[in-house]
C-alpha cells in the first residue's frame, strides 16, 4: 500500500481538529514554526499541508497574520465536497455497508457517459445506508473506476467515510462535480432501506465527482429521505 506523505498526515490532523472544533471559525492555527516543532516537520512540508487546507476551504491565509480557520461544511452535507461524515461533525452518523466493495463490470445503461479506460477496467461497487441519530437518511450506491486502487476492498467501510479513505490511502481529493436531482416515489427496496412506505416522496441524486487524479471520477446514485432533515451543502 502506498506510503502516506508527511504533509498529508499533517493535513489530516489539522482537518480533523477543525471539523471537531478544536479550532473554531476565526481561530488562528499554530504558526508554521510551531507546527514544525510540534510534528518534527520541515517548513516546506508544513506549508504544503496548509496550502491544501486553504484550497479545500478550511483556512484562509493572511499575510503577517497566519492561517485563520474558515467555515467547515455544516448540515447534512450531501452536496458538500467534504463529505457527509465531515459535514455532520459531532452528530451521531452511522454507516451500514449493505454490499461490500466488489469489482464488477459497469451496469448498462450507466447514469453518466464513461470514457474508454473506465469501461475497460470496470468499477468498484459499494452500497451503503447512512443513518443519523437512528433515522435512515441516505441509501447510496457508489461506483469507483478500478484504476490504480490496490487493496481497496480490504479497508473497513462500516462507520467510516469513503472520502477519508480515498484521501488518506490513495491521495484522492474531491474537487467538485455535477449532479442531477429529482423528486421520485420510493420503490419497495429503497423504501425498506429508508424506513418509509413505498410511494413515499424522496430525492434521488445522480452524481459525478471530479478529483485531483486526472481522469478519475467517482459516481453515485443517492436516495435521500428528507422527511426529518433537510440537505445542505456547497460545491
KEKE-3310 file (N, C-alpha, C; in steps of 0.2 Angstrom, whole numbers, plus 5000, padded with zeros to 4 digits):
npx = (5004:5002:5014:5009:5011:5021:5016:5002:4998:4999:4990:4978:4978:4976:4964:4955:4955:4950:4937:4932:4931:4941:4949:4940:4929:4937:4948:4966:4977:4991:5008:5019:5031:5029:5021:5031:5040:5031:5027:5039:5043:5048:5048:5044:5036:5026:5020:5015:5005:4996:4993:4985:4974:4970:4966:4955:4946:4946:4954:4960:4973:4982:4993:5006:4998:4994:4987:4970:4955:4942:4925:4919:4910:4893:4877:4868:4875:4876:4878:4891:4908:4916:4911:4898:4901:4910:4903:4893:4899:4899:4887:4878:4882:4879:4886:4881:4886:4879:4882:4898:4913:4916:4923:4917:4909:4903:4886:4874:4861:4872:4873:4880:4890:4904:4922:4934:4944:4939:4928:4935:4942:4933:4922:4923:4911:4900:4889:4878:4870:4866:4863:4856:4857:4849:4839:4836:4844:4851:4852:4864:4873:4888:4901:4917:4930:4940:4954:4971:4969:4975:4971:4959:4947:4950:4949:4941:4924:4913:4905:4914:4921:4920:4926:4937:4944:4949:4956:4966:4973:4975:4978:4968:4958:4942:4936:4926:4910:4896:4878:4862:4846:4831:4814:4806:4795:4797:4803:4799:4811:4820:4812:4811:4824:4825:4815:4802:4786:4782:4781:4782:4787:4804:4821:4831:4848:4860:4876:4892:4908:4922:4940:4957:4965:4969:4957:4950:4935:4921:4907:4889:4874:4861:4849:4838:4830:4821:4812:4814:4827:4834:4843:4860:4873:4888:4896)
npy = (4994:5011:5023:5036:5053:5064:5078:5075:5068:5078:5087:5079:5078:5092:5095:5087:5092:5104:5101:5095:5105:5109:5119:5133:5143:5158:5156:5156:5145:5136:5143:5142:5139:5134:5122:5115:5112:5105:5094:5089:5092:5099:5116:5117:5106:5108:5119:5115:5107:5116:5124:5115:5114:5127:5127:5118:5125:5126:5134:5152:5161:5175:5188:5191:5188:5175:5158:5157:5150:5145:5143:5127:5113:5112:5106:5092:5089:5082:5088:5093:5094:5090:5079:5068:5063:5072:5084:5082:5082:5082:5075:5060:5049:5035:5022:5009:4995:4989:4981:4975:4982:4978:4971:4974:4973:4988:4994:4993:5003:5016:5029:5040:5046:5036:5035:5027:5020:5019:5010:4999:4995:4992:4993:4998:4993:4999:4998:5007:5012:5026:5032:5044:5048:5037:5037:5033:5041:5042:5031:5025:5021:5017:5020:5017:5020:5006:5008:5009:5006:4999:4985:4990:4985:4979:4988:4995:4999:5001:5012:5022:5035:5036:5046:5050:5038:5037:5049:5047:5035:5035:5047:5054:5068:5076:5087:5094:5094:5087:5085:5077:5081:5074:5073:5058:5044:5032:5016:4999:4992:5003:5010:5001:5001:5015:5016:5020:5021:5012:5022:5034:5051:5055:5061:5059:5058:5059:5058:5064:5065:5075:5073:5076:5067:5064:5061:5053:5049:5049:5040:5041:5035:5042:5040:5050:5053:5066:5069:5071:5078:5092:5093:5100:5110:5115:5117)
npz = (5000:4996:5004:5015:5012:5022:5023:5020:5031:5041:5036:5038:5052:5056:5048:5054:5067:5065:5060:5071:5079:5088:5084:5080:5069:5064:5073:5075:5067:5074:5071:5057:5061:5074:5071:5064:5075:5083:5076:5071:5058:5041:5035:5022:5021:5030:5025:5013:5018:5023:5012:5005:5015:5014:5000:5000:5008:5022:5029:5029:5023:5029:5025:5036:5047:5048:5048:5046:5053:5043:5037:5040:5032:5035:5041:5033:5022:5009:4997:4999:4996:5005:5011:5019:5032:5037:5037:5046:5058:5075:5076:5078:5066:5057:5048:5037:5029:5015:5004:5002:4996:4979:4964:4948:4932:4923:4926:4913:4905:4910:4923:4919:4905:4901:4899:4888:4895:4908:4905:4901:4912:4922:4937:4955:4966:4978:4991:5002:5018:5026:5042:5053:5070:5072:5062:5046:5033:5020:5006:4997:4982:4975:4963:4958:4948:4943:4944:4947:4961:4973:4984:4989:4993:5005:5015:5030:5029:5037:5046:5043:5033:5016:5008:5016:5017:5004:5003:5013:5010:4996:4991:4985:4981:4982:4971:4965:4955:4946:4946:4946:4951:4957:4962:4967:4968:4981:4978:4982:4987:4990:4999:5010:5015:5019:5028:5025:5018:5003:4988:4995:4995:4990:4988:4973:4969:4956:4954:4948:4953:4952:4953:4961:4953:4937:4926:4934:4941:4953:4955:4959:4965:4974:4987:4996:5011:5016:5026:5039:5040:5032:5017:5014:5007:4999:4983)
capx = (5000:5006:5015:5006:5016:5020:5011:4996:4997:4998:4984:4973:4977:4973:4957:4951:4954:4945:4930:4929:4930:4947:4950:4934:4930:4941:4954:4972:4981:4998:5012:5022:5037:5026:5019:5037:5042:5026:5026:5045:5042:5051:5044:5040:5031:5020:5017:5011:4998:4992:4991:4980:4969:4967:4962:4949:4941:4946:4958:4961:4979:4983:5000:5008:4993:4994:4981:4963:4950:4936:4919:4919:4904:4888:4871:4869:4881:4876:4881:4897:4914:4920:4908:4893:4903:4914:4899:4889:4903:4898:4881:4879:4881:4881:4886:4880:4888:4875:4886:4905:4917:4916:4925:4912:4908:4898:4880:4871:4865:4875:4870:4884:4894:4911:4927:4936:4948:4934:4924:4939:4944:4927:4921:4922:4904:4899:4882:4878:4865:4868:4858:4858:4853:4844:4835:4839:4844:4854:4854:4869:4876:4894:4905:4923:4934:4945:4961:4976:4966:4977:4969:4954:4942:4951:4948:4935:4920:4907:4905:4920:4920:4923:4931:4943:4948:4952:4961:4972:4977:4976:4979:4962:4954:4937:4937:4919:4907:4890:4873:4855:4842:4824:4809:4803:4792:4802:4801:4799:4818:4823:4808:4813:4830:4824:4810:4796:4781:4783:4777:4784:4792:4811:4825:4836:4853:4865:4882:4899:4913:4929:4945:4963:4968:4967:4953:4947:4929:4918:4900:4885:4866:4860:4842:4838:4824:4822:4806:4817:4832:4835:4850:4863:4880:4891:4901)
capy = (5000:5017:5026:5042:5058:5068:5083:5073:5066:5084:5089:5075:5080:5099:5095:5083:5097:5110:5098:5093:5112:5110:5126:5136:5148:5164:5155:5155:5139:5137:5146:5137:5137:5130:5116:5111:5109:5100:5087:5087:5093:5104:5121:5116:5101:5111:5124:5111:5105:5122:5126:5110:5116:5133:5125:5115:5129:5125:5140:5157:5164:5182:5190:5194:5186:5167:5154:5158:5144:5147:5139:5120:5112:5111:5102:5085:5090:5078:5092:5096:5090:5087:5073:5068:5062:5078:5089:5081:5084:5078:5071:5053:5046:5028:5019:5002:4993:4984:4977:4977:4984:4972:4973:4971:4977:4994:4992:4996:5009:5019:5036:5046:5043:5033:5035:5020:5017:5017:5005:4993:4992:4990:4998:4995:4994:4999:5000:5009:5015:5031:5034:5050:5048:5031:5038:5031:5047:5041:5025:5026:5016:5021:5017:5020:5016:5001:5011:5010:5006:4992:4983:4995:4981:4977:4994:4995:5005:5002:5018:5026:5040:5035:5052:5050:5033:5039:5054:5045:5030:5035:5054:5057:5073:5078:5094:5097:5088:5088:5081:5078:5079:5073:5070:5052:5040:5027:5009:4995:4991:5009:5012:4997:5004:5022:5016:5024:5017:5013:5028:5040:5055:5055:5064:5055:5062:5056:5062:5063:5069:5075:5073:5078:5062:5066:5056:5048:5051:5045:5041:5038:5036:5043:5041:5054:5054:5072:5070:5073:5083:5095:5093:5106:5109:5119:5114)
capz = (5000:4996:5010:5015:5013:5028:5023:5020:5038:5045:5033:5041:5059:5056:5046:5060:5073:5063:5060:5078:5083:5092:5081:5078:5064:5066:5077:5072:5068:5076:5066:5053:5065:5079:5068:5063:5081:5086:5072:5068:5050:5038:5034:5015:5022:5034:5020:5008:5021:5024:5006:5004:5019:5011:4994:5002:5011:5029:5032:5025:5025:5029:5026:5043:5052:5049:5045:5050:5052:5039:5038:5038:5030:5040:5038:5031:5018:5004:4992:5001:4993:5011:5013:5024:5039:5040:5037:5051:5063:5081:5076:5078:5060:5057:5041:5037:5022:5013:4999:5002:4989:4974:4957:4943:4926:4924:4924:4907:4904:4916:4924:4916:4900:4903:4894:4886:4900:4913:4903:4900:4919:4927:4943:4962:4968:4986:4993:5009:5021:5031:5047:5058:5076:5072:5057:5039:5029:5014:5004:4992:4978:4973:4958:4958:4942:4946:4941:4952:4968:4976:4991:4991:4996:5012:5020:5034:5027:5041:5051:5040:5027:5009:5006:5021:5015:4997:5004:5017:5007:4989:4990:4980:4984:4978:4969:4963:4952:4943:4949:4944:4957:4955:4967:4965:4973:4984:4976:4988:4990:4993:5005:5015:5017:5022:5033:5023:5014:4995:4985:4999:4991:4992:4982:4970:4966:4952:4955:4945:4956:4949:4959:4959:4949:4931:4923:4939:4943:4957:4953:4965:4965:4981:4988:5002:5015:5019:5030:5046:5040:5025:5014:5013:5006:4993:4978)
cpx = (5004:5007:5012:5011:5015:5016:5004:4994:4995:4991:4978:4972:4974:4966:4953:4950:4950:4938:4927:4929:4935:4949:4943:4935:4933:4947:4960:4975:4988:5002:5016:5028:5034:5024:5025:5040:5038:5027:5033:5046:5046:5046:5040:5035:5025:5017:5013:5005:4994:4989:4985:4973:4965:4963:4956:4944:4941:4950:4958:4968:4979:4990:5001:5003:4994:4988:4975:4958:4944:4930:4921:4912:4899:4882:4872:4875:4881:4879:4888:4903:4918:4917:4903:4896:4906:4908:4894:4892:4901:4891:4882:4877:4883:4881:4886:4881:4883:4878:4893:4908:4918:4918:4920:4912:4903:4891:4878:4864:4867:4873:4874:4888:4901:4916:4930:4940:4943:4930:4928:4941:4939:4927:4922:4915:4904:4892:4881:4872:4867:4862:4861:4853:4847:4839:4839:4838:4846:4854:4858:4872:4882:4898:4911:4927:4939:4952:4966:4973:4968:4974:4963:4949:4943:4950:4941:4930:4914:4909:4912:4918:4924:4928:4937:4947:4952:4957:4967:4976:4978:4977:4974:4958:4948:4937:4931:4915:4900:4885:4867:4851:4835:4820:4806:4799:4796:4799:4802:4806:4820:4818:4809:4819:4829:4819:4804:4792:4783:4778:4779:4788:4799:4815:4830:4842:4858:4871:4888:4903:4920:4934:4952:4967:4965:4963:4949:4941:4925:4910:4895:4878:4864:4852:4841:4831:4825:4816:4808:4822:4832:4842:4853:4870:4882:4895:4906)
cpy = (5006:5021:5033:5048:5062:5074:5081:5071:5073:5087:5086:5077:5087:5099:5092:5088:5102:5107:5096:5099:5112:5118:5128:5141:5155:5162:5155:5148:5141:5139:5140:5134:5132:5123:5112:5108:5104:5093:5085:5087:5099:5110:5120:5111:5104:5116:5121:5109:5111:5125:5121:5112:5122:5132:5122:5119:5129:5131:5146:5160:5171:5184:5193:5192:5178:5164:5154:5153:5148:5143:5132:5118:5110:5108:5095:5084:5085:5081:5094:5091:5088:5080:5073:5068:5068:5083:5088:5082:5079:5074:5064:5050:5039:5026:5012:5000:4987:4979:4979:4978:4978:4975:4970:4975:4983:4992:4996:4997:5012:5026:5041:5042:5041:5034:5028:5017:5015:5011:4998:4990:4990:4995:4994:4997:4994:5002:5001:5012:5020:5033:5039:5049:5043:5032:5037:5038:5046:5033:5026:5021:5020:5016:5020:5016:5012:5002:5013:5011:5000:4991:4987:4991:4979:4982:4993:5001:5006:5008:5022:5030:5037:5040:5051:5044:5034:5045:5052:5040:5030:5042:5057:5062:5075:5085:5098:5091:5091:5083:5082:5077:5079:5071:5064:5049:5034:5020:5005:4993:4997:5011:5008:4999:5010:5022:5020:5019:5017:5018:5034:5044:5056:5059:5059:5059:5057:5060:5060:5068:5069:5075:5076:5073:5063:5060:5051:5052:5046:5046:5038:5040:5036:5044:5044:5054:5061:5074:5073:5079:5085:5093:5099:5105:5114:5115:5119)
cpz = (5000:5002:5010:5016:5019:5028:5023:5027:5042:5042:5037:5048:5059:5054:5051:5065:5071:5063:5067:5083:5089:5090:5078:5073:5067:5071:5072:5073:5071:5070:5062:5058:5071:5077:5066:5069:5084:5083:5069:5061:5048:5036:5027:5016:5025:5029:5015:5011:5022:5018:5004:5008:5016:5004:4995:5006:5019:5032:5026:5027:5024:5030:5033:5048:5053:5045:5049:5048:5048:5041:5036:5036:5036:5037:5037:5026:5012:4997:4993:4998:4999:5013:5018:5031:5041:5041:5044:5058:5069:5081:5075:5071:5060:5050:5041:5030:5020:5008:5000:4996:4985:4967:4952:4937:4927:4922:4917:4907:4910:4916:4921:4910:4903:4897:4893:4891:4906:4911:4903:4907:4923:4932:4949:4964:4975:4987:5000:5012:5027:5036:5052:5064:5076:5066:5050:5035:5022:5012:4997:4988:4974:4968:4957:4952:4946:4943:4947:4959:4972:4983:4993:4995:5003:5017:5024:5032:5032:5046:5049:5034:5021:5007:5010:5019:5008:4998:5008:5013:5000:4987:4985:4984:4980:4977:4966:4959:4949:4946:4946:4950:4955:4961:4964:4970:4975:4981:4982:4991:4994:4999:5011:5019:5021:5027:5032:5019:5006:4993:4989:4995:4994:4986:4980:4967:4962:4952:4951:4949:4953:4955:4956:4954:4942:4928:4928:4942:4948:4956:4958:4963:4972:4982:4995:5005:5018:5023:5037:5045:5032:5023:5013:5011:5000:4989:4976)
residu = (UNK:UNK:UNK:UNK:UNK:UNK:UNK:UNK:UNK:UNK:UNK:UNK:UNK:UNK:UNK:UNK:UNK:UNK:UNK:UNK:UNK:UNK:UNK:UNK:UNK:UNK:UNK:UNK:UNK:UNK:UNK:UNK:UNK:UNK:UNK:UNK:UNK:UNK:UNK:UNK:UNK:UNK:UNK:UNK:UNK:UNK:UNK:UNK:UNK:UNK:UNK:UNK:UNK:UNK:UNK:UNK:UNK:UNK:UNK:UNK:UNK:UNK:UNK:UNK:UNK:UNK:UNK:UNK:UNK:UNK:UNK:UNK:UNK:UNK:UNK:UNK:UNK:UNK:UNK:UNK:UNK:UNK:UNK:UNK:UNK:UNK:UNK:UNK:UNK:UNK:UNK:UNK:UNK:UNK:UNK:UNK:UNK:UNK:UNK:UNK:UNK:UNK:UNK:UNK:UNK:UNK:UNK:UNK:UNK:UNK:UNK:UNK:UNK:UNK:UNK:UNK:UNK:UNK:UNK:UNK:UNK:UNK:UNK:UNK:UNK:UNK:UNK:UNK:UNK:UNK:UNK:UNK:UNK:UNK:UNK:UNK:UNK:UNK:UNK:UNK:UNK:UNK:UNK:UNK:UNK:UNK:UNK:UNK:UNK:UNK:UNK:UNK:UNK:UNK:UNK:UNK:UNK:UNK:UNK:UNK:UNK:UNK:UNK:UNK:UNK:UNK:UNK:UNK:UNK:UNK:UNK:UNK:UNK:UNK:UNK:UNK:UNK:UNK:UNK:UNK:UNK:UNK:UNK:UNK:UNK:UNK:UNK:UNK:UNK:UNK:UNK:UNK:UNK:UNK:UNK:UNK:UNK:UNK:UNK:UNK:UNK:UNK:UNK:UNK:UNK:UNK:UNK:UNK:UNK:UNK:UNK:UNK:UNK:UNK:UNK:UNK:UNK:UNK:UNK:UNK:UNK:UNK:UNK:UNK:UNK:UNK:UNK:UNK:UNK:UNK:UNK:UNK:UNK:UNK:UNK)
# end
